Each structure stands twice: as C-alpha cells, then as structure tokens.
Amino acid sequence: MNNSPTQKIRDSLEERIIDSEFSDGARLDENLLSTNYGVSRTPVREALQRLVESGLAEHFPRRGTFVRTPSLTRIVEMFEVMAELECMAVKLAIRRATKKKINTLQKDNERCRKAAKENDKELYYEINARLHHNIYEMSGNSFLATEAKKLHDRLRPFRRLQLQIRGRLEESMAEHDIILSAICNEDVKLAIEVMQKHIRIVGMRFNDLVSGLDQIKKI
C-alpha cells in the first residue's frame, strides 16, 4: 500500500472534493495546502499533478490549479465504459493467462478477503486495484491495459468511496470469488457477466451514495 506523503495528500484532497469541501472551480493553493498538511510544497505539487491527471483538477499556467468535478451523469458514463474495458480484459485474460499469473490473482484475492474480514476498506481498495491491473496485464493487449489503467485511475476516488456503502465490501468479495473461479475454469460467459455487474454496480451504488450524502447535507 502506498503511504507516501504525496499519496496521502492526494487521497485526502479527493475525499474533500467529493465531500464538496472544495467546490467545482475552487482554487487549490499550494502554499495554503502545504501549511494545512504540514509538508513542503513538493508533495502537494505532486498530489495536485495527480489530481489533474485523473481529471479532478485543471492547471492553468500562472493562475494555478482548480477543482473540476465531473457531473454524476459523466461519472456513470465512465463506469459504463470501464465495465466494457474490464469485460474485454477478462475475456482475453482467460485465453492468455498462465498458471503463474492466475496464482498471483488468487493470492491477491486472499489478501482482499483478509482486508474485508478486518473491515480495512483502504487496504481492500489498494489490493483490489492491483488485482484488476493484473487482469489488464493478463489480457496480453498493452493498449487495452494502458487505457483501462487510465480510466481506472480517473474513477479511483469514486471506486474508493463506494466501499463505504453498507454491505458493498462483502458483495465485492463475493463477485471476486466468482470471477476468479470463472477464470480458472475458462468460463468466459460467467466471467464477463459477473465482471460487468461488478463494475456497473459500482456506478449505481455510487449514485445511491451521492444521493445519501446530499440528504445528509440538507439536514
């Protein structure tokens, strides 16, 4: 798990943006953030760059970095595309996976299970992300792997947030088990069916979560 100052600041800023502490269009001041987090400007600058790369912020020369929050519709659309990329990756992975790579997936899945039992959502997310990235690599299609990783990174804060929904951790783990079993048994149809549900449910659940947050803010 990445515990670097840059990663911690990025995680924090993502949460603050999603929680509307920083509204769309708000300027993210390096000096103020450096003071706020008690660090030099370097990790803050690196974290802001990562936010820009993920689409949650936009940088303008001589003006600074500003929050750019995608609409809920846009987020759901990205999840729909993510589901298709993941399905393509798992389909190719079943055809091209080696026993060694499958063993790696199984080990990561067991680490996910341990994190889920301990209710460690952050660790679960990090191992889960690695598991999905391994499936992209197993596809044997470098272009697909690169594009899937890019979109996965853009959806990162929203995928992390949806694990806060009651019961989602257990659902995600159960879906992992079915997907890995399908990969081992070369059951392409089942793997695609469950993978599509696995990713699209995240988008739908995120919609529920946003609605819940909106209701809380109104109270």
N, C-alpha and C positions, 0 to 999 in steps of 0.2 A: 504494500500500500504506500502511495506517495505522500510523505508527510513534510515535504519541503515547504519553506515559508511561502513561496510562490503559489503552490497548490492550495495551501490553507487559505491564503487571501482570495484566490480565485473562487474556492468553494463558498467562502463567506459572502463575497460580492454577488455570486449567483443567487444565493438564498435571499439576500437583501433586495435584489432586483425583482425576483419572483414574488417576494412578500410586499412589493410596492413601496419599500422604504426609499428606494431610488426610482422615481417615476420616469416614464419614457421621455427622453430628451434631456434628462438631468446630466450635468457635467460631473465627471468623476475626476476630482482634483488630486493629483499625485501627492502634493505636499500635505493636504489635509488627511488623506488616506494613510500616508506614511506615519503621521502623528497618531492617528487613530489606532493603527495596528502596532505601533511601537517598533517599526523597522525602517531601514533605509529606503530610498526611492527605487532602488534596483528591483527588489521582488515585487513591489507594487506595479512598476512599469511592465515587468514581465507578465504579471497577472492580467493587467489591462490588455496587453497584446493578445493573450489567450482568449479574453472575452471578445475582442474584435474578430479573431479567427473563428470563433464559434457563432458569431452573428448577434451576440447580446450587446455589443457596443460598436461604435463607429468613431474612428480617429480622423481629425481634421488638422493638417499642419498649421502650426502657430495658433490654433484655437483650443486644442485639447481633445479628450475622449468623452463621448456622450453615450448614454444608455439608449439602446434601440430594442425595445421589447416587441417580439413578434405577436401578432394577434392570435387568439385562440384558434381561429379557422386555419391560420397558417401553420400552427403547431400540429393540428390534427392532420393536415395535408402532408406534412413532413413525416409523421408517423406512418401514414398510408404508404408512402414511398419506401420508408425504412422497412416496412413489412415485406414488400416485394423484393427488395435487395437481400434481405435475410433469407427469404424462401429460395431465391436463386442460389445463394451461397450454400445453403444446407443441401440443396439438390446436387450441386457439383461436388460438395464435400463427401457425400455418400459414395459417389463414383470414384473419387480420387484419394480418399483418406487411407493412411497407413495405420497399422495396428499401434505403432508408437504414438501417433497423433491422437488416436482415439483414447489411448491410455491417459494422455495429458488432459483431455477433456474430462474424463472420468475423475481424475484427481482433483481438478478444479471444481467439479460438481460436488465432490465430497467436502471440499473446503467451504463451498457455498452453504451446504447443509449444516455444517458446524456453525457458521456465522448466523444462519437463520435460527438455529436452536438457541443461540446466545442472544438473539434479537439485536445483533450488531448490524444495523442497516448500512452503515458506511462501508464496513468491510465486505458485506454481502455485495454491495453495488460494485466495488472495485474488482472483486473476483469474478462477478457476473460479466462485467465489461471485458475482462481478459478472456473469459470463455467464449464470448461472442466474437471477439477479434480472432481467436484461434480458428473458429469456424470459417471466418472470411479467408484466412490464410490457407485452410484446408481445401478451399474451393479450387485452388490452383490457378485462379484468374486474378492476376495482380491489379488489373484495372478495377474489377469489381471490389476487391479487397480495399483498395485506396478510397474509392467513392463511398463504400459502406462505412469505413472508419471516419471519414469526414462528416457524414450525416450523423453517425452515432455520437460524435463529439459535439455537434450542434445541438443535439437533443439531450445531451448529458444532464444538464440541470433539471430537466423535466422528468427524465427517467429516474433520477435520484429521488426527486420529490414524491413520485407516485408510490414509492415504497413506504411512505408514511400512512397510506390508506390501510385501514384495518383489514387484516386477512390477506393483503396482497403478497406479502413475503412468502407465506405458505403456498399460495396459488402459483407464484413464480417458480418455487422449488419443485412443485408437482409437475409443472409444464417442462422444466428442465429434464426431469427423470424420463418423461415420455419421449422427448426429443432425442436424448442420448440413446435410449433403448431403440428408437427407430433408426438412428444412425448405425448402431451396432448390427441391427437386423436387416439393414439395407432396405428399409421400408420408406421409400421416397414419399409416397402419398401421405402417410401418417406424419412424417417429419414436417412436410410443408404445411399440412393442415394445422398442426399444433403450433408451429413457429409463427404462422400468420396470426393465429389467435394470441400468441404470447406477446407479439409486438403491438398489434392493433388494440388489444385490451388496455395496454399502457396508455394509448391516446384517449380512449374512452374514460378510463379511470382518472386520467389527468383532468379531463373535463369535469368529472364529479368533484375532484379535489378543489379545482379553481372555484366552482360554484359554492363549495363549502367554505372556502376562505372568504369569498365575497360576503356570505351570510354572516360570518363571524365579525367582519369589519363593520357591518351595519349595526351590530348590537351595541 
